[in-house]
Amino acid sequence: MNTSKGLVIAISNQKGGVGKTTTAINLATALAACGEKVLVVDFDPQGNATTGLGVDKVNHSDNVYALLMGDCPAERAVHKTLVPGLDIIPSTVHLSGAEIELVPAFSREFKLRESLESIRSQYDYIFIDCPPSLGLLTVNALAAADKYLVPLQAEFFALEGISQLIKTVQLVKGRLNKNISCMGVLMTMVDGRNNLSRQVEDEVRSFFGAEVFNTVIPRNVRVSEAPSHGRPVILYDTFCAGSRAYMSLAAEVLRGPAHVSSTINQGVAA
């Protein structure tokens, strides 16, 4: 059980296609299924978390863009999903212009943190699904977060670019959010039958040590199919390998911060 209300977790990796959104919606669903009150903030202009949770982004003017621009209070931006206990602040394509519009704004890096403050205590977990970049939106997410979670695909280029994410977190920690720390590295799209996949996982575990979650997310067709039905995989196919993996990950998260030890957080503190 999360003892501190409103633990904010930014799910970030500037490399696209590594499972950020899939992790956001399915980990959130798994935690809600365990009785936690959870909010997903869809902070990606593509809006995949919004559609993946069955919310029609076209018909919502009360969304994360309006929230950032000060046109909508957080309470109005929150929408229910089909998962009991799981809410979402939906995204819109207009969010893509926010990075430019926020440039002249006072305290521009803190807009998301300030916007969420009034509703933070209403949730056990708040997940921010970051865009695949390290621009002002991601900086806003990291400035608002207590923890960050890094999905890492089990492929040859898995570690490429993660050093840039760590540098960005270092800057955020030094200038904007001294309390942020790593929740963990999550191996995604793991194929246990593939030698390269196993080698990459071994390399990541060797490098990051205890910061890597014990749970790995397997490459699973049901996980890929679920978003097209507007449902998390846990609702789409409760007993498939992907669903079981995300329930296992939720259990790790609920057991507490066991993945905040050496490599990443020492780098952030440097």
Summary of the structure (lengths in Angstrom):
residues: 270
radius of gyration: 17.2
end to end distance: 31.3
largest distance: 51.7
contacts: 933
relative contact order: 0.19
helix: 47%
strand: 14%
